[in-house]
């Protein structure tokens, strides 16, 4: 249980308290997917809130990957970014932020010398 498993092997760890299992999961690296099997909506909602993961299925497995409307991907060590539909466009696009000072004004407080007077004006400006 120290490396990600890509193979026909399913480790099974038994617990008597489901919240102990959730604590164990939350202390480990974030998984790519989370599969919850329960008919208890409150438990499902609290589990989704409590754990960090890339994608989730409730009472299903793997089908979320086939839905082009659901972004698929990991978080943390399981991968960065999402793809499928608009999420693919957002992930693989490089948005650029550009700010243009069209007024031609410049604040003298940005430049040295930094006098006590400038320091006080900056403090007032940031409050």
N, CA, C and O atoms as a GROMACS GRO file, in nm:
protein
  508
    1UNK      N    1   0.082  -0.120   0.000
    1UNK     CA    2   0.000   0.000   0.000
    1UNK      C    3   0.086   0.126   0.000
    1UNK      O    4   0.044   0.230   0.050
    2UNK      N    5   0.206   0.116  -0.055
    2UNK     CA    6   0.293   0.234  -0.061
    2UNK      C    7   0.307   0.288  -0.202
    2UNK      O    8   0.362   0.396  -0.220
    3UNK      N    9   0.259   0.215  -0.302
    3UNK     CA   10   0.266   0.258  -0.441
    3UNK      C   11   0.131   0.239  -0.508
    3UNK      O   12   0.051   0.155  -0.467
    4UNK      N   13   0.107   0.320  -0.612
    4UNK     CA   14  -0.017   0.307  -0.687
    4UNK      C   15  -0.016   0.175  -0.762
    4UNK      O   16   0.085   0.136  -0.820
    5UNK      N   17  -0.129   0.106  -0.761
    5UNK     CA   18  -0.138  -0.027  -0.822
    5UNK      C   19  -0.202  -0.016  -0.960
    5UNK      O   20  -0.314   0.034  -0.974
    6UNK      N   21  -0.130  -0.062  -1.062
    6UNK     CA   22  -0.184  -0.071  -1.198
    6UNK      C   23  -0.177  -0.218  -1.238
    6UNK      O   24  -0.081  -0.260  -1.303
    7UNK      N   25  -0.274  -0.293  -1.199
    7UNK     CA   26  -0.270  -0.435  -1.231
    7UNK      C   27  -0.390  -0.507  -1.174
    7UNK      O   28  -0.475  -0.446  -1.109
    8UNK      N   29  -0.397  -0.636  -1.198
    8UNK     CA   30  -0.512  -0.715  -1.152
    8UNK      C   31  -0.498  -0.755  -1.005
    8UNK      O   32  -0.501  -0.873  -0.971
    9UNK      N   33  -0.483  -0.655  -0.919
    9UNK     CA   34  -0.466  -0.681  -0.778
    9UNK      C   35  -0.553  -0.583  -0.700
    9UNK      O   36  -0.546  -0.462  -0.723
   10UNK      N   37  -0.634  -0.633  -0.611
   10UNK     CA   38  -0.720  -0.548  -0.531
   10UNK      C   39  -0.692  -0.574  -0.383
   10UNK      O   40  -0.733  -0.677  -0.329
   11UNK      N   41  -0.622  -0.482  -0.318
   11UNK     CA   42  -0.600  -0.501  -0.175
   11UNK      C   43  -0.729  -0.476  -0.098
   11UNK      O   44  -0.803  -0.382  -0.130
   12UNK      N   45  -0.756  -0.556  -0.001
   12UNK     CA   46  -0.876  -0.540   0.082
   12UNK      C   47  -0.831  -0.523   0.225
   12UNK      O   48  -0.760  -0.607   0.280
   13UNK      N   49  -0.872  -0.413   0.285
   13UNK     CA   50  -0.840  -0.384   0.425
   13UNK      C   51  -0.973  -0.375   0.498
   13UNK      O   52  -1.060  -0.295   0.460
   14UNK      N   53  -0.990  -0.453   0.600
   14UNK     CA   54  -1.119  -0.452   0.671
   14UNK      C   55  -1.117  -0.352   0.786
   14UNK      O   56  -1.015  -0.331   0.852
   15UNK      N   57  -1.234  -0.292   0.808
   15UNK     CA   58  -1.254  -0.197   0.917
   15UNK      C   59  -1.387  -0.229   0.982
   15UNK      O   60  -1.479  -0.279   0.918
   16UNK      N   61  -1.397  -0.199   1.110
   16UNK     CA   62  -1.526  -0.215   1.178
   16UNK      C   63  -1.600  -0.081   1.186
   16UNK      O   64  -1.721  -0.079   1.209
   17UNK      N   65  -1.527   0.030   1.168
   17UNK     CA   66  -1.586   0.163   1.174
   17UNK      C   67  -1.556   0.235   1.043
   17UNK      O   68  -1.439   0.256   1.009
   18UNK      N   69  -1.659   0.272   0.969
   18UNK     CA   70  -1.641   0.335   0.839
   18UNK      C   71  -1.567   0.468   0.851
   18UNK      O   72  -1.494   0.505   0.759
   19UNK      N   73  -1.584   0.539   0.960
   19UNK     CA   74  -1.515   0.668   0.977
   19UNK      C   75  -1.366   0.647   1.002
   19UNK      O   76  -1.285   0.734   0.969
   20UNK      N   77  -1.329   0.536   1.060
   20UNK     CA   78  -1.187   0.501   1.073
   20UNK      C   79  -1.128   0.478   0.934
   20UNK      O   80  -1.015   0.519   0.906
   21UNK      N   81  -1.203   0.414   0.847
   21UNK     CA   82  -1.157   0.393   0.709
   21UNK      C   83  -1.142   0.526   0.637
   21UNK      O   84  -1.043   0.547   0.565
   22UNK      N   85  -1.237   0.617   0.654
   22UNK     CA   86  -1.228   0.749   0.590
   22UNK      C   87  -1.108   0.827   0.642
   22UNK      O   88  -1.042   0.898   0.566
   23UNK      N   89  -1.079   0.816   0.772
   23UNK     CA   90  -0.961   0.883   0.828
   23UNK      C   91  -0.834   0.828   0.765
   23UNK      O   92  -0.742   0.903   0.734
   24UNK      N   93  -0.828   0.696   0.747
   24UNK     CA   94  -0.712   0.634   0.684
   24UNK      C   95  -0.695   0.684   0.541
   24UNK      O   96  -0.584   0.715   0.499
   25UNK      N   97  -0.804   0.691   0.466
   25UNK     CA   98  -0.799   0.738   0.328
   25UNK      C   99  -0.754   0.884   0.324
   25UNK      O  100  -0.672   0.921   0.239
   26UNK      N  101  -0.805   0.966   0.413
   26UNK     CA  102  -0.773   1.110   0.409
   26UNK      C  103  -0.628   1.137   0.447
   26UNK      O  104  -0.576   1.243   0.412
   27UNK      N  105  -0.563   1.046   0.517
   27UNK     CA  106  -0.421   1.065   0.552
   27UNK      C  107  -0.326   1.022   0.441
   27UNK      O  108  -0.207   1.051   0.448
   28UNK      N  109  -0.376   0.955   0.340
   28UNK     CA  110  -0.291   0.906   0.231
   28UNK      C  111  -0.296   1.003   0.113
   28UNK      O  112  -0.378   1.095   0.113
   29UNK      N  113  -0.211   0.984   0.012
   29UNK     CA  114  -0.217   1.071  -0.106
   29UNK      C  115  -0.356   1.064  -0.170
   29UNK      O  116  -0.425   0.963  -0.162
   30UNK      N  117  -0.395   1.173  -0.234
   30UNK     CA  118  -0.528   1.184  -0.292
   30UNK      C  119  -0.544   1.086  -0.409
   30UNK      O  120  -0.460   1.083  -0.499
   31UNK      N  121  -0.650   1.006  -0.408
   31UNK     CA  122  -0.671   0.909  -0.515
   31UNK      C  123  -0.726   0.972  -0.642
   31UNK      O  124  -0.789   1.078  -0.638
   32UNK      N  125  -0.704   0.906  -0.755
   32UNK     CA  126  -0.757   0.951  -0.882
   32UNK      C  127  -0.909   0.942  -0.881
   32UNK      O  128  -0.977   1.032  -0.931
   33UNK      N  129  -0.963   0.835  -0.825
   33UNK     CA  130  -1.108   0.816  -0.822
   33UNK      C  131  -1.151   0.763  -0.686
   33UNK      O  132  -1.074   0.699  -0.614
   34UNK      N  133  -1.276   0.791  -0.654
   34UNK     CA  134  -1.336   0.742  -0.531
   34UNK      C  135  -1.468   0.674  -0.567
   34UNK      O  136  -1.551   0.731  -0.638
   35UNK      N  137  -1.486   0.554  -0.518
   35UNK     CA  138  -1.610   0.481  -0.544
   35UNK      C  139  -1.679   0.455  -0.411
   35UNK      O  140  -1.623   0.389  -0.322
   36UNK      N  141  -1.799   0.508  -0.397
   36UNK     CA  142  -1.875   0.496  -0.273
   36UNK      C  143  -1.997   0.410  -0.300
   36UNK      O  144  -2.073   0.435  -0.395
   37UNK      N  145  -2.017   0.309  -0.219
   37UNK     CA  146  -2.134   0.223  -0.231
   37UNK      C  147  -2.217   0.238  -0.105
   37UNK      O  148  -2.180   0.189   0.002
   38UNK      N  149  -2.329   0.308  -0.118
   38UNK     CA  150  -2.415   0.332  -0.003
   38UNK      C  151  -2.551   0.383  -0.050
   38UNK      O  152  -2.561   0.452  -0.152
   39UNK      N  153  -2.654   0.349   0.024
   39UNK     CA  154  -2.787   0.402   0.000
   39UNK      C  155  -2.818   0.518   0.093
   39UNK      O  156  -2.928   0.573   0.088
   40UNK      N  157  -2.722   0.554   0.179
   40UNK     CA  158  -2.741   0.660   0.277
   40UNK      C  159  -2.688   0.791   0.220
   40UNK      O  160  -2.567   0.811   0.213
   41UNK      N  161  -2.778   0.880   0.180
   41UNK     CA  162  -2.740   1.005   0.114
   41UNK      C  163  -2.654   1.093   0.203
   41UNK      O  164  -2.560   1.157   0.155
   42UNK      N  165  -2.684   1.097   0.333
   42UNK     CA  166  -2.604   1.178   0.425
   42UNK      C  167  -2.460   1.127   0.431
   42UNK      O  168  -2.366   1.206   0.432
   43UNK      N  169  -2.444   0.994   0.434
   43UNK     CA  170  -2.309   0.937   0.436
   43UNK      C  171  -2.235   0.970   0.306
   43UNK      O  172  -2.118   1.007   0.310
   44UNK      N  173  -2.302   0.955   0.193
   44UNK     CA  174  -2.240   0.986   0.064
   44UNK      C  175  -2.198   1.132   0.061
   44UNK      O  176  -2.084   1.162   0.026
   45UNK      N  177  -2.287   1.223   0.098
   45UNK     CA  178  -2.255   1.366   0.095
   45UNK      C  179  -2.138   1.398   0.188
   45UNK      O  180  -2.049   1.473   0.150
   46UNK      N  181  -2.138   1.343   0.309
   46UNK     CA  182  -2.030   1.373   0.403
   46UNK      C  183  -1.897   1.313   0.356
   46UNK      O  184  -1.791   1.372   0.378
   47UNK      N  185  -1.902   1.198   0.290
   47UNK     CA  186  -1.780   1.137   0.238
   47UNK      C  187  -1.723   1.220   0.124
   47UNK      O  188  -1.602   1.242   0.118
   48UNK      N  189  -1.808   1.266   0.034
   48UNK     CA  190  -1.763   1.351  -0.076
   48UNK      C  191  -1.702   1.479  -0.022
   48UNK      O  192  -1.601   1.526  -0.074
   49UNK      N  193  -1.762   1.537   0.081
   49UNK     CA  194  -1.708   1.659   0.141
   49UNK      C  195  -1.576   1.634   0.212
   49UNK      O  196  -1.486   1.718   0.208
   50UNK      N  197  -1.563   1.520   0.277
   50UNK     CA  198  -1.450   1.491   0.363
   50UNK      C  199  -1.323   1.451   0.288
   50UNK      O  200  -1.213   1.485   0.330
   51UNK      N  201  -1.339   1.381   0.176
   51UNK     CA  202  -1.223   1.329   0.104
   51UNK      C  203  -1.188   1.415  -0.016
   51UNK      O  204  -1.275   1.479  -0.076
   52UNK      N  205  -1.060   1.418  -0.050
   52UNK     CA  206  -1.014   1.485  -0.172
   52UNK      C  207  -0.978   1.377  -0.274
   52UNK      O  208  -0.906   1.282  -0.242
   53UNK      N  209  -1.030   1.392  -0.397
   53UNK     CA  210  -1.005   1.294  -0.502
   53UNK      C  211  -1.028   1.360  -0.636
   53UNK      O  212  -1.079   1.472  -0.642
   54UNK      N  213  -0.991   1.292  -0.743
   54UNK     CA  214  -1.011   1.347  -0.876
   54UNK      C  215  -1.156   1.340  -0.920
   54UNK      O  216  -1.214   1.443  -0.956
   55UNK      N  217  -1.215   1.223  -0.919
   55UNK     CA  218  -1.354   1.201  -0.962
   55UNK      C  219  -1.418   1.099  -0.870
   55UNK      O  220  -1.350   1.028  -0.797
   56UNK      N  221  -1.551   1.094  -0.876
   56UNK     CA  222  -1.622   1.003  -0.786
   56UNK      C  223  -1.742   0.940  -0.856
   56UNK      O  224  -1.807   1.003  -0.938
   57UNK      N  225  -1.769   0.816  -0.824
   57UNK     CA  226  -1.892   0.747  -0.864
   57UNK      C  227  -1.959   0.695  -0.737
   57UNK      O  228  -1.892   0.648  -0.645
   58UNK      N  229  -2.090   0.705  -0.734
   58UNK     CA  230  -2.166   0.651  -0.623
   58UNK      C  231  -2.248   0.535  -0.676
   58UNK      O  232  -2.326   0.550  -0.770
   59UNK      N  233  -2.229   0.419  -0.616
   59UNK     CA  234  -2.295   0.294  -0.654
   59UNK      C  235  -2.266   0.256  -0.800
   59UNK      O  236  -2.348   0.194  -0.866
   60UNK      N  237  -2.150   0.293  -0.847
   60UNK     CA  238  -2.102   0.263  -0.983
   60UNK      C  239  -1.950   0.262  -0.980
   60UNK      O  240  -1.890   0.310  -0.884
   61UNK      N  241  -1.889   0.208  -1.084
   61UNK     CA  242  -1.744   0.220  -1.102
   61UNK      C  243  -1.715   0.254  -1.247
   61UNK      O  244  -1.782   0.205  -1.338
   62UNK      N  245  -1.616   0.335  -1.269
   62UNK     CA  246  -1.555   0.368  -1.398
   62UNK      C  247  -1.644   0.444  -1.495
   62UNK      O  248  -1.591   0.512  -1.583
   63UNK      N  249  -1.775   0.438  -1.486
   63UNK     CA  250  -1.862   0.500  -1.586
   63UNK      C  251  -1.845   0.651  -1.596
   63UNK      O  252  -1.877   0.710  -1.699
   64UNK      N  253  -1.794   0.715  -1.491
   64UNK     CA  254  -1.774   0.860  -1.495
   64UNK      C  255  -1.672   0.898  -1.603
   64UNK      O  256  -1.678   1.009  -1.656
   65UNK      N  257  -1.580   0.808  -1.635
   65UNK     CA  258  -1.478   0.837  -1.736
   65UNK      C  259  -1.539   0.848  -1.875
   65UNK      O  260  -1.485   0.918  -1.960
   66UNK      N  261  -1.649   0.782  -1.900
   66UNK     CA  262  -1.712   0.782  -2.031
   66UNK      C  263  -1.809   0.897  -2.054
   66UNK      O  264  -1.861   0.912  -2.165
   67UNK      N  265  -1.834   0.977  -1.954
   67UNK     CA  266  -1.927   1.087  -1.967
   67UNK      C  267  -1.850   1.213  -2.008
   67UNK      O  268  -1.774   1.267  -1.927
   68UNK      N  269  -1.869   1.261  -2.132
   68UNK     CA  270  -1.792   1.378  -2.177
   68UNK      C  271  -1.828   1.507  -2.105
   68UNK      O  272  -1.756   1.607  -2.116
   69UNK      N  273  -1.938   1.508  -2.031
   69UNK     CA  274  -1.978   1.628  -1.957
   69UNK      C  275  -1.914   1.636  -1.818
   69UNK      O  276  -1.920   1.740  -1.752
   70UNK      N  277  -1.855   1.526  -1.775
   70UNK     CA  278  -1.788   1.526  -1.644
   70UNK      C  279  -1.638   1.539  -1.664
   70UNK      O  280  -1.578   1.454  -1.730
   71UNK      N  281  -1.576   1.643  -1.608
   71UNK     CA  282  -1.430   1.652  -1.618
   71UNK      C  283  -1.366   1.532  -1.547
   71UNK      O  284  -1.407   1.494  -1.438
   72UNK      N  285  -1.265   1.474  -1.610
   72UNK     CA  286  -1.195   1.361  -1.551
   72UNK      C  287  -1.049   1.398  -1.532
   72UNK      O  288  -0.987   1.457  -1.620
   73UNK      N  289  -0.994   1.364  -1.420
   73UNK     CA  290  -0.853   1.387  -1.393
   73UNK      C  291  -0.827   1.381  -1.244
   73UNK      O  292  -0.919   1.365  -1.164
   74UNK      N  293  -0.701   1.395  -1.210
   74UNK     CA  294  -0.662   1.379  -1.071
   74UNK      C  295  -0.639   1.510  -0.999
   74UNK      O  296  -0.662   1.619  -1.052
   75UNK      N  297  -0.593   1.494  -0.878
   75UNK     CA  298  -0.557   1.608  -0.793
   75UNK      C  299  -0.436   1.564  -0.711
   75UNK      O  300  -0.431   1.451  -0.663
   76UNK      N  301  -0.341   1.653  -0.694
   76UNK     CA  302  -0.222   1.616  -0.619
   76UNK      C  303  -0.138   1.515  -0.693
   76UNK      O  304  -0.114   1.528  -0.813
   77UNK      N  305  -0.091   1.412  -0.620
   77UNK     CA  306  -0.002   1.312  -0.678
   77UNK      C  307  -0.069   1.228  -0.786
   77UNK      O  308  -0.001   1.166  -0.868
   78UNK      N  309  -0.202   1.224  -0.788
   78UNK     CA  310  -0.270   1.141  -0.890
   78UNK      C  311  -0.285   1.213  -1.023
   78UNK      O  312  -0.340   1.157  -1.118
   79UNK      N  313  -0.236   1.336  -1.031
   79UNK     CA  314  -0.240   1.408  -1.158
   79UNK      C  315  -0.295   1.547  -1.141
   79UNK      O  316  -0.364   1.578  -1.044
   80UNK      N  317  -0.263   1.631  -1.236
   80UNK     CA  318  -0.311   1.770  -1.229
   80UNK      C  319  -0.393   1.800  -1.353
   80UNK      O  320  -0.358   1.757  -1.463
   81UNK      N  321  -0.500   1.873  -1.336
   81UNK     CA  322  -0.583   1.913  -1.448
   81UNK      C  323  -0.693   1.814  -1.477
   81UNK      O  324  -0.691   1.699  -1.431
   82UNK      N  325  -0.788   1.860  -1.554
   82UNK     CA  326  -0.903   1.777  -1.591
   82UNK      C  327  -0.918   1.782  -1.742
   82UNK      O  328  -0.873   1.876  -1.807
   83UNK      N  329  -0.981   1.678  -1.797
   83UNK     CA  330  -1.012   1.681  -1.939
   83UNK      C  331  -1.149   1.619  -1.962
   83UNK      O  332  -1.206   1.559  -1.870
   84UNK      N  333  -1.201   1.633  -2.080
   84UNK     CA  334  -1.334   1.597  -2.129
   84UNK      C  335  -1.410   1.728  -2.151
   84UNK      O  336  -1.418   1.811  -2.060
   85UNK      N  337  -1.464   1.745  -2.267
   85UNK     CA  338  -1.547   1.862  -2.296
   85UNK      C  339  -1.475   1.994  -2.271
   85UNK      O  340  -1.358   2.008  -2.305
   86UNK      N  341  -1.546   2.090  -2.212
   86UNK     CA  342  -1.490   2.222  -2.186
   86UNK      C  343  -1.369   2.214  -2.094
   86UNK      O  344  -1.277   2.294  -2.106
   87UNK      N  345  -1.369   2.118  -2.002
   87UNK     CA  346  -1.255   2.103  -1.911
   87UNK      C  347  -1.126   2.077  -1.989
   87UNK      O  348  -1.019   2.123  -1.948
   88UNK      N  349  -1.135   2.004  -2.101
   88UNK     CA  350  -1.016   1.981  -2.185
   88UNK      C  351  -0.967   2.113  -2.242
   88UNK      O  352  -0.847   2.141  -2.240
   89UNK      N  353  -1.058   2.192  -2.292
   89UNK     CA  354  -1.020   2.322  -2.349
   89UNK      C  355  -0.952   2.408  -2.242
   89UNK      O  356  -0.847   2.468  -2.268
   90UNK      N  357  -1.011   2.414  -2.123
   90UNK     CA  358  -0.955   2.495  -2.016
   90UNK      C  359  -0.818   2.444  -1.971
   90UNK      O  360  -0.726   2.522  -1.948
   91UNK      N  361  -0.804   2.311  -1.959
   91UNK     CA  362  -0.678   2.252  -1.914
   91UNK      C  363  -0.565   2.275  -2.013
   91UNK      O  364  -0.454   2.308  -1.974
   92UNK      N  365  -0.595   2.258  -2.141
   92UNK     CA  366  -0.489   2.265  -2.240
   92UNK      C  367  -0.478   2.401  -2.308
   92UNK      O  368  -0.408   2.414  -2.409
   93UNK      N  369  -0.545   2.502  -2.254
   93UNK     CA  370  -0.533   2.638  -2.304
   93UNK      C  371  -0.439   2.716  -2.213
   93UNK      O  372  -0.431   2.690  -2.093
   94UNK      N  373  -0.370   2.810  -2.270
   94UNK     CA  374  -0.283   2.895  -2.191
   94UNK      C  375  -0.342   3.035  -2.190
   94UNK      O  376  -0.317   3.115  -2.281
   95UNK      N  377  -0.420   3.064  -2.087
   95UNK     CA  378  -0.478   3.198  -2.079
   95UNK      C  379  -0.370   3.293  -2.030
   95UNK      O  380  -0.288   3.259  -1.945
   96UNK      N  381  -0.370   3.412  -2.085
   96UNK     CA  382  -0.272   3.513  -2.047
   96UNK      C  383  -0.344   3.632  -1.986
   96UNK      O  384  -0.443   3.680  -2.040
   97UNK      N  385  -0.292   3.679  -1.876
   97UNK     CA  386  -0.344   3.800  -1.814
   97UNK      C  387  -0.259   3.916  -1.860
   97UNK      O  388  -0.136   3.911  -1.850
   98UNK      N  389  -0.323   4.021  -1.910
   98UNK     CA  390  -0.252   4.140  -1.957
   98UNK      C  391  -0.319   4.262  -1.897
   98UNK      O  392  -0.440   4.280  -1.910
   99UNK      N  393  -0.240   4.345  -1.832
   99UNK     CA  394  -0.292   4.470  -1.777
   99UNK      C  395  -0.221   4.586  -1.847
   99UNK      O  396  -0.098   4.590  -1.852
  100UNK      N  397  -0.299   4.679  -1.900
  100UNK     CA  398  -0.242   4.794  -1.970
  100UNK      C  399  -0.287   4.920  -1.899
  100UNK      O  400  -0.406   4.941  -1.876
  101UNK      N  401  -0.192   5.004  -1.864
  101UNK     CA  402  -0.222   5.132  -1.803
  101UNK      C  403  -0.243   5.232  -1.915
  101UNK      O  404  -0.147   5.291  -1.966
  102UNK      N  405  -0.367   5.252  -1.955
  102UNK     CA  406  -0.399   5.342  -2.066
  102UNK      C  407  -0.403   5.488  -2.022
  102UNK      O  408  -0.396   5.577  -2.106
  103UNK      N  409  -0.415   5.512  -1.892
  103UNK     CA  410  -0.424   5.650  -1.845
  103UNK      C  411  -0.288   5.719  -1.844
  103UNK      O  412  -0.280   5.841  -1.843
  104UNK      N  413  -0.181   5.640  -1.845
  104UNK     CA  414  -0.047   5.696  -1.844
  104UNK      C  415  -0.005   5.750  -1.709
  104UNK      O  416   0.099   5.814  -1.697
  105UNK      N  417  -0.085   5.724  -1.606
  105UNK     CA  418  -0.049   5.770  -1.472
  105UNK      C  419   0.041   5.668  -1.405
  105UNK      O  420   0.035   5.548  -1.435
  106UNK      N  421   0.122   5.716  -1.316
  106UNK     CA  422   0.211   5.628  -1.242
  106UNK      C  423   0.217   5.677  -1.098
  106UNK      O  424   0.217   5.798  -1.074
  107UNK      N  425   0.222   5.588  -1.005
  107UNK     CA  426   0.225   5.625  -0.865
  107UNK      C  427   0.370   5.636  -0.819
  107UNK      O  428   0.447   5.541  -0.833
  108UNK      N  429   0.405   5.750  -0.764
  108UNK     CA  430   0.544   5.768  -0.718
  108UNK      C  431   0.577   5.678  -0.601
  108UNK      O  432   0.694   5.650  -0.575
  109UNK      N  433   0.473   5.630  -0.529
  109UNK     CA  434   0.500   5.545  -0.414
  109UNK      C  435   0.555   5.408  -0.454
  109UNK      O  436   0.600   5.332  -0.368
  110UNK      N  437   0.553   5.375  -0.583
  110UNK     CA  438   0.608   5.247  -0.629
  110UNK      C  439   0.761   5.249  -0.634
  110UNK      O  440   0.825   5.144  -0.641
  111UNK      N  441   0.819   5.368  -0.630
  111UNK     CA  442   0.962   5.381  -0.657
  111UNK      C  443   1.038   5.439  -0.537
  111UNK      O  444   0.982   5.517  -0.460
  112UNK      N  445   1.164   5.401  -0.522
  112UNK     CA  446   1.247   5.460  -0.416
  112UNK      C  447   1.276   5.607  -0.448
  112UNK      O  448   1.263   5.648  -0.563
  113UNK      N  449   1.312   5.684  -0.352
  113UNK     CA  450   1.337   5.646  -0.212
  113UNK      C  451   1.205   5.627  -0.137
  113UNK      O  452   1.108   5.698  -0.160
  114UNK      N  453   1.205   5.530  -0.047
  114UNK     CA  454   1.086   5.500   0.031
  114UNK      C  455   1.092   5.577   0.162
  114UNK      O  456   1.150   5.530   0.260
  115UNK      N  457   1.033   5.692   0.163
  115UNK     CA  458   1.033   5.777   0.282
  115UNK      C  459   0.922   5.735   0.376
  115UNK      O  460   0.834   5.656   0.340
  116UNK      N  461   0.927   5.788   0.498
  116UNK     CA  462   0.820   5.760   0.595
  116UNK      C  463   0.686   5.805   0.541
  116UNK      O  464   0.584   5.740   0.564
  117UNK      N  465   0.686   5.918   0.470
  117UNK     CA  466   0.561   5.970   0.413
  117UNK      C  467   0.503   5.871   0.311
  117UNK      O  468   0.382   5.844   0.312
  118UNK      N  469   0.587   5.817   0.223
  118UNK     CA  470   0.540   5.719   0.125
  118UNK      C  471   0.489   5.594   0.196
  118UNK      O  472   0.387   5.537   0.158
  119UNK      N  473   0.564   5.551   0.298
  119UNK     CA  474   0.524   5.432   0.373
  119UNK      C  475   0.385   5.450   0.434
  119UNK      O  476   0.302   5.359   0.427
  120UNK      N  477   0.359   5.566   0.492
  120UNK     CA  478   0.229   5.593   0.553
  120UNK      C  479   0.119   5.597   0.448
  120UNK      O  480   0.008   5.548   0.474
  121UNK      N  481   0.147   5.653   0.328
  121UNK     CA  482   0.046   5.656   0.221
  121UNK      C  483   0.014   5.514   0.173
  121UNK      O  484  -0.101   5.482   0.145
  122UNK      N  485   0.116   5.430   0.164
  122UNK     CA  486   0.094   5.292   0.121
  122UNK      C  487   0.010   5.219   0.224
  122UNK      O  488  -0.082   5.146   0.188
  123UNK      N  489   0.039   5.238   0.353
  123UNK     CA  490  -0.040   5.174   0.459
  123UNK      C  491  -0.186   5.217   0.450
  123UNK      O  492  -0.275   5.133   0.464
  124UNK      N  493  -0.212   5.345   0.428
  124UNK     CA  494  -0.350   5.394   0.416
  124UNK      C  495  -0.418   5.335   0.294
  124UNK      O  496  -0.535   5.298   0.298
  125UNK      N  497  -0.343   5.326   0.185
  125UNK     CA  498  -0.396   5.273   0.060
  125UNK      C  499  -0.436   5.125   0.074
  125UNK      O  500  -0.535   5.082   0.016
  126UNK      N  501  -0.358   5.048   0.150
  126UNK     CA  502  -0.383   4.905   0.164
  126UNK      C  503  -0.490   4.872   0.268
  126UNK      O  504  -0.538   4.759   0.273
  127UNK      N  505  -0.528   4.968   0.350
  127UNK     CA  506  -0.632   4.940   0.452
  127UNK      C  507  -0.768   4.927   0.391
  127UNK      O  508  -0.866   4.904   0.463
   0.00000   0.00000   0.00000
